[in-house]
Amino acid sequence: MTPPPLRRCLVANRGEIAVRIIRACRELGIQTVAVYSEADAHARHVQLADDARLIGGAAPSDSYLHSGRLIDAARQTGCDCVHPGYGFLSEAEDFAAAVLDAGLIWVGPGPDAIRWMGVKTEARARMAQAGVPLVPGFQSDDARDDDLIAAAAQVGYPVMVKAAGGGGGKGIRIVHEPAALPEALAAARHEAEHAFGDPRLFLERYIENARHIEIQVLADAHGQTVHLFERECSAQRRHQKIIEESPSPLLTDDLRARMGRAAVEAAQAVGYVNAGTVEFIAAPDGQFYFLEMNTRLQVEHPVTGMVTGLDIVKLQFRVASGQPLPFAQAQVRQRGHAIECRVYAEDPANNFLPAVGRVLRFIPPDGPGVRVDSGIQSGDEITIHYDPLIAKIIVHDADRADAIARMQAALNRTVILGTTTNLNFLRALLAHPTFLAGQVDTRFVDAHLEALLPPPASPPDAALLAAALLDLRGRAADDGQAVESRGFPSPWERADGFRLGGQAG
């Protein structure tokens, strides 16, 4: 029996991912209900949805993280499903369970899979049982600092201290020698407690010169699990991804196939259904190791969509409605090369601090092979309350060199006025010889940050002259004197036939 189609979806998120989900729903004939905080009343996702509901104040805890208000909004507007996007409550098992208990369909993996993969120590244990390769390490739910210090000597230095319930690069410290470990444990434990409410830590051997490779997986409720190949995310800073691409310049056909099989086995080990991403660390010796699994849609999913021709968000809805995947593993192909850059309102020269303020003008790039996912439009405000992502720019071309050239051209055509951005930083990273050679590892950006942050270019002479004239006219207007009275006649205010080529005859 064919399951009934989904009719109306509550999009439990904001910004570019909410816009992305709304567009996919529109193509599927599914109506959408947006939710918004007081700060997002005029946001783009609110304007695009079929309906919208105010759910609270600007603080995420009063709105996008308030599960009760989200479920109430879904019920009040007649929704039959909820898509969480990424971030906020997308990997909250309690929210997924509450959605299901309310009689709604959750567009994502089940609560059990979220719980098992959400705690890194639990995930490692399950992956070990499934035979998925793991980085050598140590874990114990009741481990004290003395236990971790003793275990580090067995694991071997350098060692990585990680939060058991963590994510997003928080609660992580890299330690190169025993003397530095006690301080690193204290700092990581404090950060983990503050960020996740869970002070537990575990250890992994730190793989130097590692590459970060992730495999997109999809699984339906009929027992079929496939992978959609890899994305490389090695260009990152402080464990936060900056540029993603597919295919990875590192992987051979054999390594790609082995990592794909391992990702499928990882998903099957927890009975995974819907879209997810299995992340691996690849070592210089060709070995790879399980890192974690993201039980949600990834920020960088458009890269996979570009090279496979598959719409992952639409497939999420298909799986959630009970339908089988419309293809088998052998039918999935990689075509060409895709790159994604995340454009942020931030100041790279000031430790990448968010640059809050109004976006006076935003003109995204367009053209063949260029896609822009954004929740921002001209006049929108970048606030302290939410992630300062302005847009994701994604390009696709025949090969890596052409894709890089297309991305550089797209970044050069991007106009953002009113706030500082990381556009120049992205251009410098894409142009760096190491990136061009496909040899970036996870420490590259931090190690070469000074070279990637060239001093800001001086404005052209014409701009300085124009600014000086405007300033001069403004000063004259302020004190009530005409520009001519200062001895600087303005050609725009003269009536003697002035023209750039000389006076008229």
Steps between C-alpha positions, in 0.01 A plus 500: 500500500634844407528721811294820503689806379612764744284810478631769734840539669611707795852624428652511848792724410598834350736657247637332191411144602137599558495659153656184355235275657216728392620489138521120504149478646368733233631266230342201676163672540534514880375814672735659754464675833792713614573585861672820599624695797432867563834578335404309184155647434605622154744222420514341159385155615190660652419674173540183291292261711127443450435584866706619795477505878676719757645274769687733735775751560829546322699271730506145357402358840178700477418399143687256273611283794155496664368157401156549654430813297620332182267204546211730592561695178493179298172389656333840470582527130398147401849370421559129461882511509792695646837559333767623747768607250842513666606655830252597773294187582593292194700250708292516818359154563242638744360734237486223237315279749259781592421560133419130453297488823294791366399284203722689257759363258863582578703569185821350629642196680324347798568607860700183575747562217537864606573394858746224408699721264464820704721378783842445348603229744180306425558545128857371530380192686239419236743559215749265663232231513421559131867474400527861385864618545558725802782731600690339792375654821359461849153550639323432827180661628647547848856588399674748729789721398749253648350224285524713187858602575601136543314398185662773291838337548359181349313674216810699407570868441386723346161425649163665448270568796135497389163559663286185512180687422655767281491638152579813305865499604424567870665310783804405290866546587811370323783412739855435380672418829402354840570819695226686312230236548360596846428857391346378173272259687378775732431739212326238286287379791392855586410571137312170464299562815408850385415406140336159544425455867721191487853516649611156382814482288678236297830474317602431142844493349544817298563415136743757364464632143155340489230563243132536593280290271127451546266259325136589432264209571132445433288218642132416460267302725508205259852389584694680229800717592720674244780754505522802269881515498720740690557863583837626615486758779869531591503879448384593847588727786462404864318185386247711308467431128568778251513339155357163395548316174420179319668284382785511750839555334642244746286194433584224258220286360592222744508727807174664393329162474630384839392818674159481336450143624610598851251788505215271396600250770508780758147608410368146500654435842252742660200427276535838335218633280505826298801720411817515707873551472778274625821691560848349477859604558736385223864457599800559271570124496167429328316381812170656596310512829144572614462847651127550559161485332283807444140386534352778289529685174848654461573864421707384202244260348474709176850382404373142485189611316712669235718196423229234523205692358290394801290731716571375852228709665232366266629148565468565873130567456461192283657279767302668780175425319587130496607467139808301396804666347450518123849370417760244607865558582620405151287776349666784696773678303741788558514752217743790485620695802314720748623749762312685772618816680328636808475879491476648849450845646823485698832679523791265423748773600338521844515132596197426278262673739141529369429831329150594612308771321276561201575351160440810288539320169535133411539398137576128472687358201321312226583326177550144372604253768450747786251450782441724803317389813421798722247623750622859478384782275588868474392689810516200737673528834782273619437468874683356799231237544568273201777361283639779276482290182402718205508242222639174374642530151523170315650444157526201269724444200665224299808463723659645813709767328200634311285488814756705693514757220120516492486549876758781489295673232181453704661648812624796295144564379354489851402843635443544874487854638447614857685228687845345506520154342749217446491532119865604469605220734317246284664638185845473661437144614381387157806659339756349736737254326434230760126517441547507125710184531226327703731449799318689780479315833294592804774718653587690184287811556610552860864443406495744206251755630733799462556423132125462447426840655663755268475863612189672368554658161512879485201657326566625146600865450171576328308382807715712730447806280126446490490458878701821545262697278197365682656584834583850382148563378361366825715731707395797288136412537538466877622856550266649244766598251498403133790297371590786266553735793790280618671540165415150381234542231302183443457411131161347585367835621629718215278628221768604249481200270773305678573152361781251554648564153504874544243779476246494223592724206 
